[in-house]
Amino acid sequence: MANNSGKRRGRVADMAGKPAVQVYEPPGVPPAEETTYPIELSEDDRLVVRLRTYRKRIVDFAVMQETLVSGDWEQLARIDCCGGTVHRHLFTAEGVILLDHDLICHIPYGEKSWEVVDSSYEGALDEMDARWEDNLRRWRSGR
């Protein structure tokens, strides 16, 4: 018996021709181990490093720059990896996003993913260390 209620019926999406895109996801904790530690830049400025390691490789990371404002640490820049990319973020003191997911490199899905993440970490740390004063000026000025 047909349904003639007059209600509009939605169409089922045709997914037959489009394969699902596979995106790198790091191993969870556990089996991976996660550590977080600060690197002091000045009395009021620091980098905070979060590393996830598995089988002697860095499989996920974030390097965050923070500055002390009225007793609270405010994040002003970050390089991290998620969504299949290593990318940077920059913010202003007013909360404006200057850069959001500014691509550094893609993380391939499969055999090479851990190698790419592991080898990207040192460059990210070096960049954040070298640019922290510029990032702080940009955060304060809003540009």
C-alpha positions in Angstrom: 0.0 0.0 0.0 1.4 3.4 -1.0 1.9 6.2 1.5 0.0 9.1 0.1 0.2 11.4 3.0 1.5 14.3 0.9 4.7 14.6 2.9 7.9 15.4 1.0 10.4 12.6 1.0 14.1 13.2 1.2 16.4 11.6 -1.3 19.1 9.1 -0.2 22.6 10.4 -1.1 24.4 8.4 -3.8 27.7 7.5 -2.3 28.5 4.7 -4.7 31.0 6.6 -6.9 32.9 8.4 -4.1 35.4 6.6 -2.0 35.7 7.8 1.6 38.8 10.0 2.2 41.1 8.6 4.8 42.8 11.0 7.1 45.7 10.3 9.4 44.7 9.8 13.0 47.4 9.2 15.6 47.2 6.2 18.0 45.2 6.9 21.1 46.5 7.1 24.7 47.2 4.3 25.5 48.9 2.6 23.7 50.7 5.9 22.9 52.1 8.0 25.7 51.4 11.7 26.0 53.6 14.3 27.8 53.3 18.0 28.2 56.0 20.4 29.4 56.8 24.1 29.3 59.8 25.9 27.8 60.4 29.2 29.5 61.1 32.1 27.0 60.9 35.0 29.5 59.3 35.6 32.9 55.9 36.1 31.3 56.3 34.0 28.1 56.6 30.3 27.4 56.1 27.5 24.9 54.0 24.6 26.0 54.9 21.4 24.2 52.5 18.4 24.0 53.9 15.3 22.5 52.3 11.9 21.8 54.9 9.1 21.2 54.4 5.6 20.1 57.1 3.0 19.1 59.8 5.6 19.6 58.2 8.1 17.2 56.3 11.4 17.7 52.9 10.6 16.3 51.1 13.8 17.4 52.2 17.2 18.7 51.3 20.7 19.5 53.7 23.6 20.2 51.8 26.5 21.8 53.0 29.9 22.7 51.5 31.5 25.8 51.9 34.8 27.5 50.9 35.7 31.1 48.1 38.2 31.4 46.7 39.1 34.8 47.7 35.8 36.2 46.3 33.7 33.4 48.2 32.1 30.5 46.8 33.2 27.1 47.6 31.3 23.9 48.7 33.5 21.1 50.2 31.0 18.5 50.3 27.3 17.9 51.7 24.8 15.5 49.9 21.4 15.7 48.7 18.5 13.6 45.2 17.3 13.2 42.9 16.7 10.3 45.7 15.2 8.2 47.9 18.3 8.2 50.6 20.1 10.2 49.5 23.7 10.4 49.9 27.0 12.3 47.4 29.3 14.1 47.9 32.9 15.2 45.6 35.0 17.4 45.3 38.5 18.7 44.8 39.7 22.2 41.2 40.6 21.2 40.6 37.0 20.1 40.8 37.7 16.4 42.1 34.7 14.4 44.9 35.9 12.1 45.8 32.4 10.8 43.7 29.3 11.1 45.1 26.0 9.9 47.8 27.8 7.8 49.2 24.7 6.0 52.8 23.6 6.7 52.5 20.1 5.2 50.0 17.3 4.6 50.3 14.1 6.6 49.8 11.2 4.2 47.5 8.4 5.2 49.4 5.1 5.6 52.9 3.9 6.0 54.7 7.4 5.9 52.4 9.2 8.3 54.4 8.6 11.5 57.6 9.6 9.7 56.1 12.9 8.4 54.7 13.8 11.9 58.0 12.8 13.7 60.2 14.8 11.2 57.9 17.9 11.3 58.1 18.3 15.1 61.7 19.8 15.2 60.9 22.3 12.6 57.7 23.4 14.4 59.6 23.8 17.7 62.4 25.7 16.0 59.9 28.0 14.2 58.0 28.8 17.4 61.2 29.4 19.3 62.6 31.7 16.6 59.4 33.7 16.1 58.1 34.1 19.6 58.9 37.8 19.9 57.3 38.5 16.5 54.2 36.5 17.5 54.0 38.4 20.7 54.2 41.8 19.0 51.6 40.6 16.4 49.3 39.4 19.3 49.5 42.7 21.1 49.1 44.9 18.0 46.4 42.9 16.4 48.2 42.5 13.0 
